[in-house]
Structure formats: structure tokens, C-alpha cells
């Protein structure tokens, strides 16, 4: 997609060897992570083929699109963590596929709506998967009320975790199979300090603003940053 083979190979190798998500291969119960990621990546591959073949409007494009839907369904059945995955093709439409034109005179709104409508079947699969997952977990007694943990504590943990994960990408230490929520497992003295929360929020805001400012010159930055933010939401 990017036509930059060696840079892509380097990123793929780093993704494969980086230990930040080591539990997926070290803990047998988390092999579903590997399986869902496998089908997720294949979904993007099939989607890229669809985009390439749709330029000539041939029947092969429909086959590739259906294949992408099938792969995505298999990924959701492996692990519902892929519920935000349909947004990734939208990011790829911007860069590197460049299906969302951003040159002067381009009708961004119309192009975006057309591309978003194209992803509706993927979002339908997400809705079905989410409903089935909720019903099954509720029946098994795995669903708990959010009242047990204040919304503010959840938001604070989410903001701080974004920065913490970035830190572990650079210096992967203190890795664990399960990272308990500090509000539940730790005393107040070991929870997120206020300065860390503010620093994390400021960093996220500045990084997002920088990605927007560099949108035209470095579109890959916005795609990568939004990919990171979005896929951590579940």
C-alpha cells in the first residue's frame, strides 16, 4: 500500500518482535489475541485488494470485498476486540490509499460519506458481535455494573494508559499478563498522581494537534496516531 517495502518490513518486524503484548504468546488463554490480529490484518489486505480492483469496476472487486467481510467476521469470532477495526480502513482511505482526496476543490464531505457508507456492512458485523458478546457474558455472570467504578476513574485510567503504553513501547519493562485497574487493586498512594494525569492529557492534546497541523505534509502521522488511539478504545 505504501510502496515503501523496507520501511514497512521494519515496522512489521518491530510489531512481531516487540514484547509489549507478550501475554498473547506466553499465555495460552490469550492466543485468541494472535488469531484475531491475524484475521484483522488479513481483512486489511483483502480491503486493499478491493480498493485496487474497484478502480476498474470489475467483478473481482466484489469478491475481495466479500472476502474482507468474511475475514473480519472470523476476527470478531476470535475476539471481539476488533470492534473498532472498521475505522482503520477509513484511515487507510486517507493514507496511503488516498481515496479521500484532500486537495483544493475536492468534496471532502461527499467523499467521506461515500467511503463511510462503504463500511456499513463491517459496522453491522460489529453490532451483531457486540450484542452476542454482551448477552453471553451477561448470562454467564461476567457483566458488572459500571457503578462499581466511577466514570471519572475510568476516564483517568484511559488517559494515563495511553501514555503508559507509549512508554512501554520505548522501554518495555514491568510487563505482566494482566494489568489491574489502580482504583481497585492499589491503595490511594499508588494510584495515578495528578501530575501524571495532567501530563498525559496535555501530551495527547498536543500530539493530536500536531498530527492535524501536519496533515498535508505527513498524512501518515495522522493515520498512525488515530489508529493507535482508536484501537485501544475497547
N, CA and C of each residue as an Amber inpcrd file, in Angstrom:
protein
   702
   0.8160000  -1.2160000   0.0000000   0.0000000   0.0000000   0.0000000
   0.8470000   1.2630000   0.0000000   1.9610000   1.2350000   0.7240000
   2.7880000   2.4390000   0.8420000   3.8870000   2.4970000  -0.2090000
   4.1570000   1.3690000  -0.8620000   5.2470000   1.2710000  -1.8440000
   6.6140000   1.5070000  -1.2010000   6.6860000   1.4100000   0.1050000
   7.9560000   1.5490000   0.8300000   8.2430000   0.2060000   1.5020000
   8.8590000  -0.6890000   0.7490000   8.9980000  -2.0710000   1.2000000
   9.8170000  -2.1880000   2.4760000  11.0080000  -1.5960000   2.5050000
  11.9050000  -1.8060000   3.6330000  11.4040000  -1.1340000   4.9020000
  10.8140000   0.0330000   4.7680000  10.2450000   0.6750000   5.9490000
   9.0700000  -0.1320000   6.4970000   8.2560000  -0.6500000   5.5880000
   7.1300000  -1.4830000   6.0190000   7.6220000  -2.7740000   6.6590000
   8.6770000  -3.3500000   6.0890000   9.2390000  -4.5790000   6.6540000
   9.8020000  -4.3300000   8.0480000  10.4290000  -3.1730000   8.2400000
  10.9740000  -2.8420000   9.5580000   9.8590000  -2.7080000  10.5930000
   8.7870000  -2.0060000  10.2340000   7.6660000  -1.8290000  11.1630000
   7.0110000  -3.1720000  11.4730000   6.8450000  -4.0150000  10.4540000
   6.2380000  -5.3280000  10.6700000   7.1040000  -6.1910000  11.5880000
   8.4160000  -6.1270000  11.4020000   9.3280000  -6.8930000  12.2580000
   9.2760000  -6.3890000  13.6940000   9.2520000  -5.0770000  13.8500000
   9.1630000  -4.4970000  15.1940000   7.8620000  -4.9040000  15.8740000
   6.7750000  -4.8920000  15.1180000   5.4780000  -5.2960000  15.6590000
   5.4980000  -6.7590000  16.0930000   6.1630000  -7.6030000  15.3060000
   6.1850000  -9.0350000  15.6010000   7.0730000  -9.3700000  16.7980000
   8.1620000  -8.6300000  16.9640000   9.1440000  -8.9790000  17.9890000
   9.0010000  -8.1830000  19.2830000   8.2740000  -7.0780000  19.2470000
   8.1880000  -6.2380000  20.4400000   7.4470000  -6.9790000  21.5570000
   7.9820000  -6.9680000  22.7730000   7.3930000  -7.7660000  23.8640000
   6.2610000  -7.0850000  24.6240000   5.7860000  -5.9140000  24.1870000
   4.8140000  -5.1810000  24.9920000   3.5120000  -5.9600000  25.1760000
   3.1980000  -6.8470000  24.2460000   1.9730000  -7.6430000  24.3670000
   2.3410000  -9.1220000  24.4380000   3.3310000  -9.4140000  25.2600000
   3.9090000 -10.7550000  25.2960000   2.9210000 -11.8050000  25.7830000
   1.8950000 -11.3850000  26.5360000   0.9510000 -12.3710000  27.0680000
   0.2040000 -13.1090000  25.9640000   0.1400000 -12.5090000  24.7760000
  -0.5800000 -13.1550000  23.6760000   0.0960000 -14.4390000  23.2140000
   1.3960000 -14.5430000  23.4180000   2.1060000 -15.7600000  23.0170000
   2.6080000 -16.5490000  24.2180000   2.6550000 -15.9250000  25.3910000
   3.1520000 -16.6110000  26.5830000   2.0280000 -17.2330000  27.4080000
   0.8260000 -16.7740000  27.2030000  -0.3200000 -17.2200000  27.9920000
  -1.3080000 -17.8770000  27.0350000  -1.5280000 -19.1690000  27.1960000
  -2.2920000 -19.9270000  26.2060000  -3.7140000 -19.3970000  26.0510000
  -4.2980000 -18.8790000  27.1170000  -5.6690000 -18.3730000  27.0370000
  -5.7770000 -17.1250000  26.1740000  -4.6420000 -16.4600000  25.9230000
  -4.6610000 -15.2400000  25.1230000  -4.2440000 -15.4750000  23.6760000
  -4.1800000 -16.7300000  23.2640000  -3.8840000 -16.9950000  21.8580000
  -4.9730000 -16.4330000  20.9430000  -6.1270000 -16.1470000  21.5270000
  -7.1920000 -15.5210000  20.7390000  -6.7630000 -14.1470000  20.2460000
  -5.8510000 -13.4890000  20.9710000  -5.3130000 -12.2140000  20.5030000
  -4.5810000 -12.3910000  19.1760000  -3.7470000 -13.4250000  19.1270000
  -2.9820000 -13.6950000  17.9110000  -3.9220000 -14.0060000  16.7540000
  -4.9430000 -14.8110000  17.0360000  -5.8750000 -15.2090000  15.9840000
  -6.6840000 -14.0180000  15.4750000  -7.1720000 -13.1880000  16.3940000
  -7.9590000 -12.0290000  15.9640000  -7.0910000 -11.0280000  15.2060000
  -5.8470000 -10.8370000  15.6600000  -4.9410000  -9.9350000  14.9440000
  -4.6220000 -10.4810000  13.5550000  -4.4710000 -11.7930000  13.4580000
  -4.2020000 -12.4320000  12.1640000  -5.3310000 -12.1460000  11.1750000
  -6.5630000 -12.3720000  11.6120000  -7.6960000 -12.1190000  10.7220000
  -7.8930000 -10.6190000  10.4900000  -7.5580000  -9.8020000  11.4910000
  -7.6620000  -8.3620000  11.3020000  -6.7230000  -7.8570000  10.2280000
  -5.4820000  -8.3350000  10.2510000  -4.5180000  -7.9240000   9.2300000
  -4.9110000  -8.4530000   7.8530000  -5.4270000  -9.6760000   7.8140000
  -5.8910000 -10.2160000   6.5340000  -7.0810000  -9.4210000   6.0010000
  -7.9070000  -8.9110000   6.9150000  -9.0210000  -8.0580000   6.4950000
  -8.5110000  -6.8150000   5.7760000  -7.4780000  -6.2000000   6.3300000
  -6.9070000  -5.0130000   5.6920000  -6.2770000  -5.3570000   4.3460000
  -5.6480000  -6.5250000   4.2750000  -5.0600000  -6.9550000   2.9990000
  -6.1470000  -7.1370000   1.9400000  -7.2430000  -7.8050000   2.3160000
  -8.3370000  -8.0140000   1.3680000  -8.9910000  -6.6850000   0.9960000
  -9.0810000  -5.7750000   1.9570000  -9.6690000  -4.4670000   1.6690000
  -8.7950000  -3.6820000   0.6960000  -7.4860000  -3.7720000   0.8650000
  -6.5800000  -3.0880000  -0.0560000  -6.7180000  -3.6540000  -1.4710000
  -6.8920000  -4.9630000  -1.5720000  -7.1190000  -5.5790000  -2.8870000
  -8.4320000  -5.0900000  -3.4870000  -9.4450000  -4.9810000  -2.6490000
 -10.7300000  -4.4720000  -3.1270000 -10.5880000  -3.0550000  -3.6780000
  -9.8560000  -2.2150000  -2.9580000  -9.6690000  -0.8310000  -3.4110000
  -8.9330000  -0.7860000  -4.7420000  -7.9500000  -1.6480000  -4.8990000
  -7.1930000  -1.6750000  -6.1490000  -8.0540000  -2.1840000  -7.3040000
  -8.8350000  -3.2280000  -7.0410000  -9.6450000  -3.8190000  -8.1040000
 -10.8830000  -2.9880000  -8.4220000 -11.3350000  -2.1730000  -7.4620000
 -12.5210000  -1.3500000  -7.7150000 -12.2350000  -0.2190000  -8.6900000
 -10.9720000   0.0480000  -8.9580000 -10.6280000   1.1040000  -9.9130000
 -11.0770000   0.7480000 -11.3220000 -11.1330000  -0.5510000 -11.6140000
 -11.5640000  -0.9890000 -12.9480000 -13.0100000  -1.4800000 -12.9360000
 -13.6490000  -1.4230000 -11.7640000 -15.0640000  -1.7810000 -11.6190000
 -15.3630000  -3.1760000 -12.1640000 -14.5360000  -4.1250000 -11.8190000
 -14.7460000  -5.4970000 -12.2500000 -15.4000000  -6.3280000 -11.1630000
 -15.8360000  -7.5420000 -11.5030000 -16.4850000  -8.4140000 -10.5050000
 -15.5310000  -8.8760000  -9.4110000 -14.2320000  -8.8420000  -9.6830000
 -13.2690000  -9.2920000  -8.6830000 -13.2770000  -8.3830000  -7.4580000
 -13.6550000  -7.1260000  -7.6560000 -13.7010000  -6.2030000  -6.5240000
 -14.7500000  -6.6520000  -5.5110000 -15.8950000  -7.1140000  -5.9900000
 -16.9460000  -7.5780000  -5.0840000 -16.5030000  -8.8240000  -4.3240000
 -15.7490000  -9.6740000  -5.0030000 -15.2450000 -10.8840000  -4.3440000
 -14.2730000 -10.5080000  -3.2280000 -13.3900000  -9.5610000  -3.5070000
 -12.4280000  -9.1250000  -2.4900000 -13.1380000  -8.4660000  -1.3110000
 -14.1910000  -7.7020000  -1.5950000 -14.9420000  -7.0550000  -0.5210000
 -15.6290000  -8.1030000   0.3550000 -16.2440000  -9.0890000  -0.2850000
 -16.9020000 -10.1610000   0.4730000 -15.8790000 -10.9540000   1.2830000
 -14.7010000 -11.1540000   0.7120000 -13.6500000 -11.8730000   1.4230000
 -13.1860000 -11.0790000   2.6430000 -13.0960000  -9.7590000   2.4900000
 -12.7250000  -8.9040000   3.6240000 -13.7720000  -9.0010000   4.7320000
 -15.0390000  -9.0220000   4.3630000 -16.1070000  -9.1660000   5.3610000
 -16.0070000 -10.5090000   6.0800000 -15.7310000 -11.5640000   5.3270000
 -15.5990000 -12.8900000   5.9270000 -14.4370000 -12.9330000   6.9110000
 -13.3080000 -12.3800000   6.5090000 -12.1380000 -12.3660000   7.3880000
 -12.4060000 -11.5470000   8.6470000 -13.1170000 -10.4390000   8.4820000
 -13.4430000  -9.6080000   9.6380000 -14.3800000 -10.3430000  10.5920000
 -15.3420000 -11.0690000  10.0410000 -16.2490000 -11.8560000  10.8800000
 -15.4780000 -12.9210000  11.6570000 -14.5160000 -13.5550000  11.0110000
 -13.6940000 -14.5520000  11.6960000 -12.8650000 -13.9040000  12.8050000
 -12.3810000 -12.6880000  12.5460000 -11.6290000 -11.9780000  13.5710000
 -12.4840000 -11.6340000  14.7770000 -13.7200000 -11.2040000  14.5310000
 -14.6310000 -10.8880000  15.6350000 -14.9870000 -12.1390000  16.4280000
 -15.1380000 -13.2550000  15.7340000 -15.4490000 -14.5010000  16.4410000
 -14.2550000 -14.9880000  17.2550000 -13.0520000 -14.6220000  16.8180000
 -11.8600000 -14.9880000  17.5830000 -11.7830000 -14.1770000  18.8690000
 -12.0280000 -12.8670000  18.7370000 -12.0480000 -11.9800000  19.9030000
 -12.7290000 -10.6750000  19.5080000 -13.7340000 -10.2450000  20.2590000
 -14.4750000  -9.0190000  19.8940000 -13.6530000  -7.7390000  20.0190000
 -12.3750000  -7.8620000  20.3340000 -11.5110000  -6.6860000  20.4500000
 -11.4730000  -5.8810000  19.1540000 -11.8580000  -6.4990000  18.0470000
 -11.7930000  -5.8330000  16.7470000 -12.9970000  -4.9340000  16.4750000
 -13.7550000  -4.5820000  17.4890000 -14.9780000  -3.8030000  17.2570000
 -14.6910000  -2.4270000  16.6610000 -13.5040000  -1.8820000  16.8940000
 -13.1830000  -0.5760000  16.3110000 -12.4350000  -0.7090000  14.9860000
 -12.2290000  -1.9300000  14.5270000 -11.4240000  -2.1630000  13.3250000
 -12.0000000  -1.5280000  12.0610000 -13.3270000  -1.4170000  11.8860000
 -13.8370000  -0.7820000  10.6620000 -13.3700000   0.6530000  10.4640000
 -12.9350000   1.3140000  11.5400000 -12.4210000   2.6670000  11.3840000
 -11.0360000   2.6740000  10.7310000 -10.3190000   1.5570000  10.8420000
  -8.9740000   1.5040000  10.2650000  -9.0060000   1.6260000   8.7400000
  -9.8880000   0.9040000   8.0290000  -9.9640000   1.1320000   6.5820000
 -10.2840000   2.5760000   6.2140000 -11.0660000   3.2600000   7.0510000
 -11.3250000   4.6770000   6.7870000 -10.0380000   5.4950000   6.8770000
  -9.2030000   5.1560000   7.8530000  -7.9110000   5.8360000   7.9590000
  -7.0240000   5.5090000   6.7600000  -7.0560000   4.2560000   6.3350000
  -6.2570000   3.8650000   5.1750000  -6.7590000   4.5340000   3.9020000
  -8.0560000   4.8200000   3.8520000  -8.5890000   5.5450000   2.6990000
  -7.9440000   6.9210000   2.5760000  -7.6280000   7.5020000   3.7220000
  -6.9550000   8.8080000   3.7090000  -5.4890000   8.6570000   3.3230000
  -4.8120000   7.7490000   3.9900000  -3.4190000   7.4190000   3.6670000
  -3.1440000   5.9850000   4.0790000  -2.5380000   5.1670000   3.2430000
  -1.8540000   5.5070000   1.9880000  -2.6920000   5.3100000   0.7240000
  -3.9380000   4.8390000   0.8580000  -4.7380000   4.5620000  -0.3370000
  -5.1710000   5.8330000  -1.0480000  -5.2540000   6.9340000  -0.3060000
  -5.5900000   8.2470000  -0.8710000  -6.9130000   8.2280000  -1.6410000
  -7.8860000   7.5280000  -1.0880000  -9.2240000   7.5420000  -1.6850000
 -10.0320000   8.7350000  -1.1860000  -9.5890000   9.3150000  -0.0820000
 -10.2210000  10.5200000   0.4430000  -9.3630000  11.7000000   0.0150000
  -9.7880000  12.3580000  -1.0280000  -8.9900000  13.4440000  -1.5990000
  -9.0070000  14.6590000  -0.6810000  -7.8350000  15.2500000  -0.5120000
  -7.7570000  16.4390000   0.3350000  -7.0410000  17.5890000  -0.3690000
  -7.0840000  17.5590000  -1.7090000  -6.5160000  18.6780000  -2.4390000
  -7.5710000  19.7730000  -2.5910000  -7.1580000  21.0010000  -2.9460000
  -8.1200000  22.1000000  -3.1020000  -9.2030000  21.7570000  -4.1240000
 -10.4300000  22.0480000  -3.7790000 -11.5440000  21.7960000  -4.6850000
 -12.1930000  20.4400000  -4.5060000 -11.5860000  19.5730000  -3.7220000
 -12.1580000  18.2410000  -3.5120000 -13.3580000  18.3260000  -2.5720000
 -14.3420000  17.4980000  -2.8290000 -15.5430000  17.4670000  -1.9990000
 -15.3340000  16.4540000  -0.8750000 -14.7120000  16.9220000   0.1940000
 -14.3530000  16.0260000   1.2860000 -15.5760000  15.3890000   1.9260000
 -16.6140000  16.2060000   2.1370000 -17.8000000  15.6830000   2.7940000
 -18.4430000  14.5600000   2.0150000 -18.6000000  14.7570000   0.7140000
 -19.2260000  13.7260000  -0.1140000 -18.3550000  12.4800000  -0.1870000
 -17.0570000  12.6670000  -0.3570000 -16.1510000  11.5150000  -0.4170000
 -16.1680000  10.7360000   0.8960000 -16.1640000  11.4650000   2.0070000
 -16.1520000  10.7890000   3.3040000 -17.4370000   9.9940000   3.5190000
 -18.5750000  10.5790000   3.1880000 -19.8440000   9.8690000   3.3540000
 -19.8930000   8.6290000   2.4670000 -19.3660000   8.7480000   1.2660000
 -19.3490000   7.5890000   0.3620000 -18.4820000   6.4670000   0.9320000
 -17.3240000   6.8220000   1.4420000 -16.4270000   5.8120000   1.9980000
 -16.9590000   5.2510000   3.3140000 -17.6130000   6.1050000   4.1020000
 -18.2050000   5.6230000   5.3530000 -19.3540000   4.6580000   5.0600000
 -20.1700000   4.9820000   4.0590000 -21.2670000   4.0910000   3.6800000
 -20.7360000   2.7400000   3.2120000 -19.5890000   2.7590000   2.5990000
 -18.9550000   1.5320000   2.1260000 -18.6160000   0.5930000   3.2860000
 -18.4270000   1.1610000   4.4840000 -18.0350000   0.3590000   5.6530000
 -19.2350000  -0.1050000   6.4740000 -20.4480000   0.2310000   6.0590000
 -21.6380000  -0.1180000   6.8410000 -21.7350000  -1.6170000   7.1230000
 -21.4880000  -2.5060000   6.1490000 -21.5440000  -3.9440000   6.4710000
 -20.5760000  -4.3540000   7.5780000 -19.4200000  -3.7130000   7.6430000
 -18.4670000  -4.0160000   8.7080000 -19.0300000  -3.5900000  10.0690000
 -19.6530000  -2.4140000  10.0980000 -20.2430000  -1.9460000  11.3530000
 -21.4430000  -2.8050000  11.7580000 -22.1500000  -3.3570000  10.7860000
 -23.2500000  -4.2730000  11.1080000 -22.7150000  -5.5280000  11.7940000
 -21.5950000  -6.0310000  11.3090000 -20.9650000  -7.1810000  11.9640000
 -20.5290000  -6.8260000  13.3820000 -20.0380000  -5.6040000  13.5640000
 -19.6440000  -5.1500000  14.9020000 -20.8510000  -5.1300000  15.8360000
 -21.9790000  -4.6250000  15.3440000 -23.1870000  -4.5610000  16.1690000
 -23.6480000  -5.9580000  16.5730000 -23.6270000  -6.8860000  15.6290000
 -24.0440000  -8.2580000  15.9310000 -23.0950000  -8.8940000  16.9390000
 -21.7940000  -8.7190000  16.7160000 -20.8010000  -9.2920000  17.6230000
 -20.9330000  -8.7160000  19.0290000 -21.1380000  -7.4050000  19.1220000
 -21.2640000  -6.7620000  20.4340000 -22.4950000  -7.2700000  21.1760000
 -23.5910000  -7.4240000  20.4480000 -24.8250000  -7.8980000  21.0710000
 -24.6720000  -9.3330000  21.5730000 -24.0980000 -10.1880000  20.7360000
 -23.9140000 -11.5880000  21.1260000 -22.9680000 -11.6890000  22.3160000
 -21.8760000 -10.9250000  22.2780000 -20.9070000 -10.9540000  23.3760000
 -21.5430000 -10.5080000  24.6850000 -22.3260000  -9.4350000  24.6270000
 -22.9670000  -8.9290000  25.8430000 -23.9540000  -9.9480000  26.4070000
 -24.7680000 -10.5330000  25.5440000 -25.7750000 -11.4840000  26.0170000
 -25.1280000 -12.7250000  26.6260000 -24.0740000 -13.2140000  25.9840000
 -23.3990000 -14.4070000  26.5010000 -22.7320000 -14.1120000  27.8390000
 -22.0300000 -12.9840000  27.9180000 -21.3380000 -12.6580000  29.1640000
 -22.3180000 -12.3250000  30.2790000 -23.4440000 -11.7200000  29.9210000
 -24.4540000 -11.4370000  30.9400000 -25.0390000 -12.7310000  31.4870000
 -25.2700000 -13.6870000  30.6080000 -25.8210000 -14.9710000  31.0490000
 -24.8300000 -15.7230000  31.9300000 -23.5430000 -15.5750000  31.6290000
 -22.5130000 -16.2580000  32.4160000 -22.1500000 -15.4930000  33.6850000
 -22.6980000 -14.2910000  33.8390000 -22.4200000 -13.5180000  35.0400000
 -21.1310000 -12.7370000  34.9960000 -20.6330000 -12.4520000  33.7630000
 -19.3780000 -11.7270000  33.6340000 -19.5740000 -10.2300000  33.4570000
 -20.8200000  -9.7750000  33.3590000 -21.1010000  -8.3610000  33.1480000
 -21.3700000  -7.7100000  34.4930000 -20.6250000  -6.6590000  34.7840000
 -20.7790000  -5.9510000  36.0480000 -21.2200000  -4.5180000  35.7800000
 -21.9090000  -3.9580000  36.7170000 -22.3760000  -2.5820000  36.5970000
 -21.2010000  -1.6150000  36.6670000 -21.2700000  -0.5460000  35.8590000
 -20.2000000   0.4530000  35.8940000 -20.2530000   1.2520000  37.1850000
 -21.3180000   1.0360000  37.9730000 -21.4030000   1.7340000  39.2440000
 -20.3150000   1.3160000  40.2110000 -19.7350000   0.1350000  39.9860000
 -18.6620000  -0.3210000  40.8530000 -17.3890000   0.4710000  40.6760000
 -17.2870000   1.1970000  39.5800000 -16.0990000   2.0020000  39.3110000
 -16.5600000   3.3240000  38.7110000 -16.2920000   4.4370000  39.3720000
 -16.7750000   5.7370000  38.8800000 -16.2910000   6.0400000  37.4670000
 -17.1190000   6.7740000  36.7230000 -16.7650000   7.1340000  35.3550000
 -15.4800000   7.9550000  35.3190000 -15.3170000   8.8390000  36.3040000
 -14.1040000   9.6530000  36.3430000 -12.8500000   8.8080000  36.4670000
 -12.9250000   7.7650000  37.2870000 -11.7700000   6.8800000  37.4500000
 -11.4600000   6.1410000  36.1580000 -12.4990000   5.7650000  35.4310000
 -12.2930000   5.0830000  34.1530000 -11.6250000   6.0090000  33.1340000
 -12.0890000   7.2490000  33.0690000 -11.5200000   8.2000000  32.1190000
 -10.0720000   8.5270000  32.4620000  -9.8080000   8.7050000  33.7470000
  -8.4370000   8.9920000  34.1850000  -7.5070000   7.8490000  33.8080000
  -7.9580000   6.6320000  34.0530000  -7.1430000   5.4710000  33.7200000
  -6.9070000   5.3630000  32.2180000  -7.9370000   5.6790000  31.4290000
  -7.7970000   5.6070000  29.9720000  -6.7690000   6.6130000  29.4680000
  -6.8610000   7.8470000  29.9530000  -5.9300000   8.8890000  29.5140000
  -4.4960000   8.5380000  29.9030000  -4.3140000   8.1180000  31.1540000
  -2.9700000   7.7870000  31.6220000  -2.4210000   6.5460000  30.9190000
  -3.2930000   5.6020000  30.5950000  -2.8390000   4.3620000  29.9670000
  -2.3060000   4.6010000  28.5620000  -2.8880000   5.5660000  27.8430000
  -2.3730000   5.8830000  26.5110000  -0.8910000   6.2410000  26.5830000
  -0.5540000   7.0770000  27.5460000   0.8400000   7.4910000  27.6900000
   1.6980000   6.3510000  28.2320000   1.1210000   5.5520000  29.1110000
   1.8750000   4.4410000  29.6930000   2.2360000   3.4110000  28.6300000
   1.3050000   3.1320000  27.7200000   1.5880000   2.1790000  26.6500000
   2.6820000   2.7030000  25.7240000   2.6550000   4.0010000  25.4490000
   3.7200000   4.5790000  24.6300000   5.0710000   4.4210000  25.3190000
   5.0770000   4.6140000  26.6320000   6.3180000   4.4320000  27.3750000
   6.8270000   3.0020000  27.3060000   5.9130000   2.0470000  27.3790000
   6.3180000   0.6440000  27.3180000   6.7820000   0.2530000  25.9180000
   6.3050000   0.9620000  24.9050000   6.8110000   0.7060000  23.5580000
   8.2810000   1.0960000  23.4470000   8.6310000   2.1930000  24.1150000
  10.0150000   2.6730000  24.0630000  10.9040000   1.8860000  25.0210000
  10.3910000   1.6230000  26.2210000  11.1670000   0.9050000  27.2400000
  10.2600000  -0.1520000  27.8740000  10.2070000  -1.3550000  27.2960000
   9.2580000  -2.3850000  27.7460000   9.6830000  -3.0670000  29.0470000
   9.3500000  -2.4490000  30.1630000   9.6360000  -3.0340000  31.4720000
   8.3360000  -3.1980000  32.2550000   8.4190000  -3.9730000  33.3440000
   7.2630000  -4.2170000  34.2130000   6.0660000  -4.7480000  33.4220000
   6.3440000  -5.6750000  32.5190000   5.2710000  -6.2740000  31.7290000
   4.5680000  -7.3490000  32.5540000   3.2930000  -7.5280000  32.2960000
   2.5140000  -8.5110000  33.0430000   1.4250000  -9.0810000  32.1560000
   0.8800000 -10.2080000  32.5790000  -0.2300000 -10.8160000  31.8460000
  -1.4910000  -9.9830000  32.0040000  -1.6850000  -9.4730000  33.2020000
  -2.8950000  -8.7070000  33.4940000  -2.5110000  -7.4440000  34.2470000
  -3.0390000  -6.3110000  33.7900000  -2.7720000  -5.0310000  34.4410000
  -4.0370000  -4.5900000  35.1810000  -4.0910000  -4.7720000  36.4910000
  -5.3070000  -4.4150000  37.2360000  -5.5180000  -2.9110000  37.2790000
  -6.7740000  -2.5210000  37.3800000  -7.0960000  -1.1000000  37.4830000
  -6.5920000  -0.5720000  38.8260000  -5.8300000   0.5190000  38.8290000
  -5.2580000   1.0170000  40.0920000  -6.3050000   1.4220000  41.1180000
  -7.4960000   1.7910000  40.6580000  -8.5540000   2.2050000  41.5800000
  -9.0530000   1.0320000  42.4210000  -8.8950000  -0.1810000  41.8670000
  -9.4250000  -1.3680000  42.5370000  -8.3490000  -2.1000000  43.3280000
  -7.1740000  -2.2500000  42.7140000  -6.1620000  -3.1320000  43.2790000
  -5.1750000  -2.4470000  44.2170000  -4.9620000  -1.1480000  44.0130000
  -3.8950000  -0.4910000  44.7470000  -4.4380000   0.5270000  45.7420000
  -3.6750000   0.8150000  46.8040000  -4.0830000   1.8890000  47.7230000
  -3.9770000   3.2410000  47.0370000  -4.5840000   4.2450000  47.6480000
  -4.6310000   5.5770000  47.0400000  -3.2390000   6.1250000  46.7400000
  -2.2560000   5.7640000  47.5680000  -0.9030000   6.2880000  47.3710000
  -0.2400000   5.7580000  46.1090000  -0.7270000   4.6030000  45.5880000
  -0.1340000   4.0010000  44.3950000  -0.9620000   4.2360000  43.1420000
  -2.0080000   5.0340000  43.2290000  -2.8180000   5.3250000  42.0600000
  -2.1890000   6.4640000  41.2580000  -2.8400000   6.8080000  40.1210000
  -2.2490000   7.8070000  39.2350000  -2.0920000   9.1480000  39.9520000
  -0.8670000   9.6850000  40.0330000  -0.7000000  11.0440000  40.5750000
  -1.3580000  12.0640000  39.6460000  -1.7770000  13.1740000  40.2100000
  -2.4660000  14.1960000  39.4230000  -1.5750000  14.7180000  38.3050000
  -0.2870000  14.8980000  38.5910000   0.6040000  15.4570000  37.5760000
   0.7500000  14.5130000  36.3860000   0.7020000  13.2010000  36.6260000
   0.7850000  12.2540000  35.5200000  -0.4620000  12.3130000  34.6460000
  -1.6040000  12.4700000  35.2850000  -2.8530000  12.5660000  34.5270000
  -2.8560000  13.8210000  33.6620000  -2.4540000  14.9490000  34.2550000
  -2.4170000  16.2030000  33.5050000  -1.3870000  16.1420000  32.3830000
  -0.2380000  15.5470000  32.6700000   0.8040000  15.4290000  31.6470000
   0.3350000  14.5470000  30.4950000  -0.3550000  13.4550000  30.8260000
  -0.8580000  12.5620000  29.7830000  -1.9080000  13.2620000  28.9250000
  -2.8330000  13.9800000  29.5660000  -3.8700000  14.6910000  28.8190000
  -3.2600000  15.7670000  27.9270000  -2.2680000  16.4850000  28.4520000
  -1.6080000  17.5260000  27.6690000  -0.8630000  16.9240000  26.4830000
  -0.1930000  15.8080000  26.7150000   0.5440000  15.1580000  25.6310000
  -0.4000000  14.6860000  24.5310000  -1.5110000  14.0660000  24.9150000
  -2.4720000  13.5960000  23.9220000  -3.0260000  14.7580000  23.0990000
  -3.3280000  15.8680000  23.7780000  -3.8710000  17.0300000  23.0760000
  -2.8400000  17.6230000  22.1190000  -1.6000000  17.7670000  22.5830000
  -0.5550000  18.3530000  21.7420000  -0.2180000  17.4440000  20.5620000
  -0.1480000  16.1480000  20.8190000   0.1720000  15.2160000  19.7420000
  -0.9360000  15.1900000  18.6950000  -2.1740000  15.2400000  19.1450000
  -3.2980000  15.2580000  18.2050000  -3.2870000  16.5400000  17.3790000
  -3.0090000  17.6660000  18.0310000  -2.9440000  18.9380000  17.3150000
  -1.8010000  18.9370000  16.3000000  -0.6700000  18.3710000  16.6900000
   0.4770000  18.3040000  15.7780000   0.1590000  17.4360000  14.5620000
  -0.5370000  16.3130000  14.7920000  -0.9070000  15.4370000  13.6800000
  -1.8390000  16.1490000  12.7100000  -2.7490000  16.9650000  13.2440000
  -3.6640000  17.7180000  12.3840000  -2.9050000  18.7810000  11.5920000
  -1.9770000  19.4600000  12.2450000  -1.2070000  20.5030000  11.5690000
  -0.3310000  19.9330000  10.4510000   0.1300000  18.7030000  10.6170000
   0.9950000  18.0710000   9.6160000   0.2110000  17.1810000   8.6660000
  -1.0970000  17.4070000   8.6010000  -1.9810000  16.5150000   7.8540000
  -1.6000000  16.4130000   6.3800000  -1.2810000  17.5280000   5.7560000
  -0.9950000  17.5260000   4.3240000   0.4250000  17.0580000   4.0250000
   1.3770000  17.4770000   4.8380000   2.7660000  17.1260000   4.5660000
   3.1230000  15.7280000   5.0470000   2.5410000  15.3140000   6.1470000
   2.8350000  13.9930000   6.7140000   1.5350000  13.2820000   7.0750000
   0.7680000  12.8580000   6.0770000  -0.5260000  12.2160000   6.3620000
  -0.3870000  10.9090000   7.1290000   0.7650000  10.2620000   7.0030000
   0.9830000   9.0060000   7.7250000   0.9530000   9.2080000   9.2360000
   1.3180000  10.4030000   9.6850000   1.3370000  10.6730000  11.1180000
  -0.0750000  10.6510000  11.6960000  -1.0070000  11.2990000  11.0130000
  -2.3950000  11.3100000  11.4820000  -2.9990000   9.9130000  11.4310000
  -2.7150000   9.1780000  10.3610000  -3.2390000   7.8200000  10.2500000
  -2.7210000   6.9360000  11.3790000  -1.4270000   6.9830000  11.6210000
  -0.8460000   6.1580000  12.6760000  -1.3160000   6.5540000  14.0650000
  -1.4030000   7.8560000  14.3060000  -1.8090000   8.3270000  15.6330000
  -3.2660000   7.9820000  15.9260000  -4.1440000   8.2120000  14.9530000
  -5.5560000   7.8810000  15.1540000  -5.7670000   6.3720000  15.2350000
  -4.9550000   5.6250000  14.5190000  -5.0110000   4.1600000  14.6120000
  -4.6880000   3.7350000  16.0410000  -3.6420000   4.3090000  16.5940000
  -3.2480000   3.9790000  17.9670000  -4.3440000   4.3490000  18.9630000
  -4.8900000   5.5500000  18.8330000  -5.9280000   5.9900000  19.7630000
  -7.1850000   5.1330000  19.6470000  -7.5650000   4.8210000  18.4260000
  -8.8220000   4.1150000  18.2120000  -8.7980000   2.6540000  18.6030000
  -7.7070000   1.9710000  18.2900000  -7.6750000   0.5350000  18.5650000
  -7.5170000   0.2240000  20.0510000  -7.1480000   1.2090000  20.8590000
  -7.0600000   0.9840000  22.3040000  -8.3890000   1.2400000  23.0190000
  -9.3640000   1.7730000  22.3110000 -10.6400000   2.1120000  22.9460000
 -11.3160000   0.9060000  23.6010000 -11.4010000  -0.2600000  22.9350000
 -12.0780000  -1.3900000  23.5930000 -11.4210000  -1.8080000  24.8900000
